[in-house]
Amino acid sequence: MTVTIYPGRAAGTAAAPPSKSCAHRMLLCGALAEGESVIEGIAPSQDMLATVDCIRAMGGACRLEGDTAYITGTGGHIRPGGTYPCRESGSTLRFCIPPALLSGGSAVFTGTPRLMERGVGIYEELLTQKGISVSAARDAVTFSGRLTPGDYTLRGDVSSQFVTGLLLALPLLPGGSTLRVLPPVESRPYIDITLDIMAAFGVRVEEREPNLFAIPGGQRYESRRAAVEGDWSNAAFLLALDGDVTVTGLRPDSLQGDRVCRDMLHRLESPGAVLDISACPDLGPILFAAAARSCGGVFTGTHRLRIKESDRIAAMAQELSKFGAQIREEEDRVTVLHRPLHPPREVLDGHNDHRIVMSLAVLCASLGGTIRGAEAVSKSWPDFFPALEALGLRMDIQP
């Protein structure tokens, strides 16, 4: 899909899409519970559909009616031998591996080559020490064996999704476990979201000391009815638009780490901003775009942007240069230099990455431009472009 956006000013009120981070966790807690859970506020993005498919692979039932999911849980009794179609969803892949190993059989996880490149090496290293075998291919990885109670240690400078996967599964084992996350712990807010949602479904975890979690075994998830809160991560694209936009459905007291987006966007309106995004790496692309449009900025804690759906640092440097922007890349730092911008003189490339496409769209809303590969937004926000049109922005969309 190719989208041409004409320069203009956005105005009006828009509802934040539901939080993908919360929705993944709520769906899976419902899948591990006994009985039926009802989760309202599920956007039918590709990532959400991947999690729904994987719930079915576990042996649960899940149907979507509008934006509501009805889940008949497994009660922790996972069907062995399942094939889990994760599409491009790193959250789905990493969240589902430990629960799948509750069955003691084999589980095959499929996905795009890029998803497999991003990898589950942390699990391979950790779980093979626990007697689980791993076999990887270009578009699939197979885990065989049974998850057992015990002491687990994970690095904290990698994706918190590995921590979440273990936290979801370990309480269902017959004995207690501990999970230690070694400092520096990045993306800690995502761990807090996991713990909060688990508690809402009746499972308790004690943090005995910072980042050391004691997990009693023999627990059971309870089915429940719940609603997904608004997504600060995707709302950042609306908040970054040039114009007068009010975004509804966001909780100011949310545990989402990306709630800092409003403050960070404000800080970028003045010269000399230095922002640490190690706890909110998904904000990287839109903050780079906002910095290029305003006064520049320095961003630290950026190394994990290299292993997202694209290399988001290289992708944004390449695309922003088409507007006249200049980015200086270092190992764990990105500097967006203050340069005058102009409408892009080439077609922009979405790099098959939803956050790259949406970030470029925000800049195009100010300067104009054409983005190819814009269909990547379906991964997290299929209605992104209609949302921009509803705010008064003009565009042409070609399949």
C-alpha positions, -999 to +999 in steps of 0.1 A: +000+000+000+012+035-009+000+065+010+005+101-001-001+127+027-006+164+020+007+189+044-018+204+068-027+208+105-046+182+124-075+192+146-101+174+166-104+146+192-092+111+187-095+080+209-063+062+217-062+027+204-063-001+230-029-010+245-013-039+227+010-045+256-019-049+280-041-068+256-015-096+249-011-102+286-048-101+294-056-126+266-029-150+278-040-148+314-075-156+302-061-185+282-044-199+312-074-196+335-103-219+340-137-209+326-146-180+303-129-146+303-143-116+284-117-090+274-131-057+259-110-034+237-092-058+214-081-042+182-079-068+154-042-060+145-020-087+131-002-090+165-035-095+183-046-121+158-013-139+163-020-142+200-055-154+194-042-181+171-017-192+197-044-194+224-061-219+201-029-238+196-026-241+234-060-258+235-081-228+245-109-213+226-110-176+216-135-158+194-136-121+186-169-103+183-162-067+174-136-055+198-144-081+225-126-114+230-144-144+246-118-169+259-124-204+272-092-210+291-071-242+295-069-241+332-031-244+327-035-278+309-018-270+276-023-292+246+011-309+237+024-308+202+009-275+192+020-253+163+020-216+173+017-192+144+033-160+157+034-141+124+056-110+131+047-106+168+077-108+191+055-104+222+034-134+211+064-156+205+082-148+237+051-148+259+039-182+247+071-203+248+071-210+286+034-217+289+036-241+259+063-260+279+039-267+307+026-297+286+059-315+286+057-322+249+070-303+218+059-270+206+066-254+172+067-216+169+065-202+134+069-167+122+085-145+096+123-147+090+127-113+105+109-124+137+132-154+139+163-132+133+152-111+163+154-144+181+147-163+212+183-170+220+178-159+256+153-188+261+176-212+242+205-205+265+184-205+297+160-235+290+186-259+276+202-257+310+169-270+324+168-300+301+147-285+273+159-290+237+157-263+210+158-267+173+158-235+151+151-230+114+147-199+092+110-195+099+104-218+129+118-228+163+109-260+182+111-264+219+108-299+234+106-308+271+088-297+303+092-265+322+102-272+358+102-252+390+136-238+401+158-207+401+160-187+369+182-158+360+178-134+331+198-105+319+179-072+323+194-055+293+175-076+268+138-076+260+115-078+291+093-101+270+114-130+282+107-121+318+070-119+311+069-153+295+084-169+325+063-149+350+032-161+332+041-198+333+060-204+365+031-200+389+013-230+373+042-254+382+038-277+412+067-261+431+079-226+438+105-207+417+125-176+417+133-153+388+162-129+391+166-101+365+201-088+365+208-050+363+206-029+344+169-037+340+155-020+309+118-017+301+109-024+338+074-008+332+065-037+310+074-061+339+051-041+362+023-043+337+027-081+336+026-084+374-004-061+377-024-080+351-015-114+367-026-101+400-060-091+385-064-127+373-056-140+408-019-150+406+006-135+430+043-129+428+064-114+455+093-091+447+116-099+476+142-074+466+145-052+435+141-075+405+142-107+425+108-124+421+095-152+443+068-172+425+048-197+446+038-228+426+004-245+425-014-213+416-044-210+392-055-181+371-091-170+376-113-160+347-126-125+346-141-097+326-119-068+319-113-039+295-080-029+279-068+006+286-057+031+260-022+027+244+003+055+252+027+040+227+005+045+197-011+076+211+024+092+208+018+095+171-013+115+176+003+137+203+032+144+179+010+158+151+013+194+142-020+209+152-046+209+179-054+173+188-070+160+220-064+123+227-089+105+249-089+071+266-054+074+282-048+068+319-024+093+334-017+068+362-010+040+337+019+016+344+028+019+307+063+032+304+054+050+272+032+074+291+064+096+292+058+104+255+039+136+263+067+150+284+094+139+260+076+155+230+073+187+250+110+186+259+120+183+223+104+217+216+134+233+232+171+230+222+194+208+241+171+179+250+188+148+262+164+118+266+170+083+279+147+060+261+160+027+275+127+021+293+106+031+263+124+021+232+092+019+211+090+057+213+124+060+195+111+065+159+085+091+166+108+110+190+135+110+162+109+124+138+097+150+163+133+161+170+141+165+133+110+187+129+119+209+159+152+215+176+171+183+174+179+161+204+201+135+219+188+100+228+205+075+250+196+039+257+190+032+220+208-001+213+177-023+213+162-003+185+185-023+162+166-056+168+130-045+163+108-052+133+136-033+114+168-017+125+149+014+136+180+036+139+193+029+104+157+030+089+149+064+105+184+078+095+178+068+059+142+081+057+147+113+076+177+122+054+151+124+025+136+154+044+171+170+049+175+157+085+208+143+097+212+116+124+245+106+141+245+070+151+267+057+180+266+024+199+239+034+225+232+069+215+215+087+186+219+124+179+193+142+157+210+173+145+191+206+140+188+210+103+162+228+081+137+203+066+121+202+032+094+179+017+110+146+008+124+144-027+121+106-029+094+082-020+097+071+016+101+034+026+083+019+055+109-008+060+080-033+068+078-017+103+046-002+117+064+024+139+086+036+110+055+041+088+036+060+115+065+082+124+071+091+087+033+098+084+035+123+112+063+142+095+045+140+062+015+156+079+036+187+083+057+186+051+039+162+027+053+130+012+046+095-001+052+063+019+053+029+003+049-002+024+024+017+045+004-015+051+028-023+079+005-003+102-018-034+103+006-050+127-006-028+155-031-002+143-050-011+112-071+021+114-042+045+117-047+063+084-085+066+089-077+082+123-055+108+106-082+115+080-107+120+108-085+148+121-087+166+088-055+154+071-058+148+034-042+118+018-044+094-012-042+057-005-034+032-032-034-006-026 
